Amino acid sequence: MGSMNKLFSYDTWNKIREVLPGLILSVLVAIVAKIMGTYLPELGGATIAILLGIVLGNVYFKQGFLAKGTKFSESRLLEYSVVLLGFTVTFQTLGKVGINGIFYIILMMCTVIFTAYFVGKKLGFSEQMALMMAGGNAVCGSSAIGAIAPVIHAKEDEKGQIITLVNLQGTVMMLTLPFLGIALFGSDLLSKSALLGGTLQSVGQVVAGASLINAETVQYAMLFKITRIIFLVFVVYFFGRRIQKQSPKTVANDKQKKFFVPWYVLAFLVFCILNSFVDLPSFLDTAAHGISTWFETTALAAIGLRLDFRRFIKEGPKFLIYGLSVGVVQTVAALIFITLLHI
């Protein structure tokens, strides 16, 4: 028995040692990105993390011994980030945006999912990449992609490429939509908030973009964003069902053949329900938001470190057209729906 414990401890320690170098590097890149984000709030720590990771990973850190740690950071930390989001949202949030606001979010999500999937297939992207692009743009960027990827059996490199595209696309929109909102809607707080909260991909981008207007816009834009996040579990479920119908043999061989929604998405839903009906201490929301942000930033740094930029550049024109097409449709649809629904 003692020898088995020693063997287990030895194997466990070996696995930890294999993970540590890449994990530590990912954390360090995230720390640097966070610091840089305070000086460049228009970009934010999350976007800087993936861009910095891409540069460092393609120029300096190509060593094989870093792979296991960066993979752990990319996959596991994104999962934990999704779970912690549940502590930051409640179903009561839906009431604050109103019936028209909820209808607006549903219309936007359906439009973005259909557009991203249709354009992706027309451009020759795989089923998995088109679905990840659809979910990432419709819900909450990299967190949504992290939740969707294992359910649809996406490849690691495909996930990294789509997360990079969504973040780069979101950065461009984050820097342009606030000024478009001011130009078109003037002092109309709800309209500007709906434009930003209903389109921008990540929570960080919504906060950063709305901050370019004022603090009140940040608050209301986040209401629209949180409403989108609440629908994450449904998007993951239906995407999983779609893949199951198309590739029943693949799913039949998978350990989760009867369990389409992964544990961390269900955990997100459980915590969201708990947060909606139980008066939890305020420090839980603050802590969950802070830790989730750090996990996501570290995961994005790892994704950047793992991304072979040469391969991404090789696909460049097609990726550029994809991101531009989805972004334009997303923006135009938001403007039309905001006008029609009198938000």
N, C-alpha and C positions, 0 to 999 in steps of 0.2 A: 504493500500500500504506500509506504514511504517513497519507494522508488518511482511509483506512478505519479505521486505528487511532485517529485523532483523533475520528472520528465515533463509533466504538464507545465510546471513553472518555467522550465528551460525553454519549452516551445513558445509559451506565452511571451517570455522576455525577448525571444528572438523576433517574434512578430512585432513587438513594440519597438525594438531597435530598428527594424526595417522601415517602420512607419515614421519614426521620429524625425529623421533628416528632412523629408519632404514636408511634414507637418510644420516643423519649426520654420522652414523657409516660407511657407504659405502664410503663417502668422506674422512673420517679420515684414513681408510684403504688404500685408493688410494694415499693420501698424503704420508703416511709412505712408500708405495710401490715405489712411485716416488723417494723419498729420497734414499731408498735402491738401486734403479735402477741406480743412479749416481755412486754408489760404485760397482755395479755388472752389468755393461753395457752388458755383454754377455748374461744376462737374460732379462734385460729391465723391466721397471715399469709395463707394462701390464701383463706379465707372473708372476711377483712377486705378483701382486695384486690378481690374482685368487688363487695362491698357499697360500698366507697369509690369504685370505678370507676363504679358505677351512679349514685351521688349526683353525682359530679363531671361525668360525661358528660351527665347530663340537666339539670344546672343551669348549668355554666360552659363545658364544652368540647364545643360542638356544631358547631364550625367544620369546614368541608368539607376543608380541607387536612390535617387529622389522620387522615382516613379510611384512606389507604393504609398508613400506619405502624401504626395499630391493627389493621388487617386482617392485616398481616404478623405482628405480635406474636401475634395470636390463633391463626392457622393454623400458621405455621412453628414457633413455639416449642413448641406442644403436640406437634408431630411429633417434635422433637428430645428433648422430655421423655420420650416413649414409648421412644425408642431408648436413652436413658441408663438407664431402668429395668432394662434387660437386664443391666447390670453389678451390680445390687443383688440379684438373685435367682438361685437355683440349683435344680436338680431334686432335689438332696439334701435340700432343705428339706421335701419331701413326707414323708420318713421320720420327721421329728420330730413331725409331727402325727398319725401313725399311720393305719392303714387306716380306722378309724372317722372320723377327722378329715377324711380325703380324701373319704370317702363323704358326710360332712356338707356339705362345701363344694360337691360336685357336686349334691346334693339342693337346697341353698340356691340355687345359681345357676339351676338348672332352674325352681324355684318362682318366683323373682323375675322371670326372663325371661318366663315364661308369664303371670304376674300383671300385670306392667307392660305387656306387649303387649296382653293381653285388655282390661284396664281402659282403656288408652289408646284403643283402637279403639272401645270402647263409649261413651267420652266424646267421640268425634268427632275425635280427633287423627289426623294423617296417619300413613301407614305408617312414614315416616322418623322422626318424632318418637317414636312408640311404640317403635321399635327402639333409638333412642338412649337413651330412658328405661330400657329393659330392660338394655342393656349398661352404662350408667353406674351403675346400682344393683347389678347383678350382679357387676361386676368392680372397677373402680377410678375411679369418678367421671369427672371431666373428661378425664383421660388416655384412658380408654376411649372416651368420646364423641368426642374428637379423632381417635382411630384409626378409629372406625366411620363417622363422618360422610361422608368423601369416598367411601368404598366403596359406600354406599347412596344417594349423590347427594343428600344433605341440603342444604337451603338454609341460608345463613349465619345468618339471623335465627332460624330454627328451632333451630339448634345452640346459639345464645346463650341462647335461652329455656329449653331443656332443661338446659343446664349450670347456669344460674341456679337452676332448680327443684331439681335434684339437690343442689347445694351448700346451698341453704336447708334442704331436707329433712334433709340430712346433719348440718347444724348443730344442728337440734332433737334429732335422735337422739343426737348426740354428747354433748349436755348432759343427756340423760335416761337412756340405757341403762346408764351406769356405776352409777348408783344403783339401777336395776332389777336389775342383775346382783348387786350386793351384797345387796339385799333377798332375792332368790330363791336365790342360790347360796352366800352367806356367804363362807367361806374357800376354797371350791373354785376353785383358780387356773385350771384348764383350762376349766371351764365358763364362767367370766366372760370368759376370753380368747376362747373360741369365739364367744360372743355378740357381742363387740365386733369381732373380726377377721372374722367371717362376715357382718356386716351393714353396718357403716359404710362410706361410699362412697369416700372418698379416704384415702391413706396418712396425711396430716396429721391427719385426723379420728380415725383409729384411734389414732395416737400421743397426740393431745390427750385423747381420751376415756379411754384406758387409763391415762394419767398421773393422772387424777382418782382412780384406785385406788392403784396403786403401780408401781414400775419393773419388777418381775417380770411384771406383767400386760402391760405394754407389749411386752416381749420375746416372750411367747407369743402375744399378740394379733397381732403382726406376722407370726408364722409362718402363721397362718390367712389373713391378708391377702395375703401373698406367694403362697400357694398359689392364691388367686383370680387374682392377676395373671398367673401362669403360663398360665392358660387363656385369656388375652386373644386370642392369635392364632387360637384355634379359634372363638371368638365372632365375631371380625371376618370370618373366612372363611365361616362358615355364614350370617351376616347378608348378606354379599355375594352368596352363592349364591341366597338367597331373593329378593333384589331382581332378580337376573338372570333368574330364572324368571318373575317377575311382570311385568318390563318389559324384555323382550329387545331391543326396538328402541332403548331408551335406552342400554343397555349396549353394543349393537353399534356405536353412534356414538361411544362413549367410547374414548379412547386405550388404556385398560387393559381392553379387552374380554375378553382371555384371561388377565388377571392381576388376580385379585380382591383379593389382599392387598397393600396398599401397601408401599413400600420400608421405611418406618420400623417397621412391625410385623414384617416379616421380619428387619430389623436387630436388633430387640428379641430375637427368637427366637435369632438367631445368637449374640448376646452372652450370652444366658442359657445356651446350650449351652456356649459357651467358658468361661464362669464356673463351670459345673458340673464340667467335666472338666480344666481347666487351673488351676493354682494362681497366680492373678493377684496382683500386689502389692496390699496392703490399701488403699494410697492411691487406687487406681482406684475402688474401691467408695465410699470417702468422697467423692472428687471428683465421681463420677457422681451420687451422691445429692444432694450440695449443689447442683450445677449444674442437675440435673433439677428440684429444688425451686424454684430461682430462675426457670427457664424457665416452669414451670407457674404460679407466682405472677404473673409478668409477663403471661402469656397470659390469666389470669383477670382481671387488671386491665384488659387490653384488651377482653375480652369485656364487662365491666361498662361501660366507656367507650362501647362500640358499641351497647349495648342500649337500645332505645327503651322506657323504662319505662312510658310512657303506653299503649303497645300491650300490654305485659305485664299492666298493671293491668286493661285492658279484658277480658283473658282470665282475670282473677283468680280468680273462684269455681271455674271449671273446673280451673285449675292447682292450686288449693288442695286440691280433692277428689282430684285425681290423686296429688299428693305424699302426702297423708294416707293414702289407700288403700294405696298401695304400701308406705309406711313401716310401717303397722300389720300388713299381711300378712307383711312381711319379719321383723318382730320376733316375731310369734306363731309363724311357721314355725321360726325359730331356736330358740325355747324348746321347741317340740315335738320337733324333731330332736335337740337336745342331750339331752333327757330319754330319748328312745327309743334313742339310740345310746350312752347312758351315757358321754358325753364329760365 
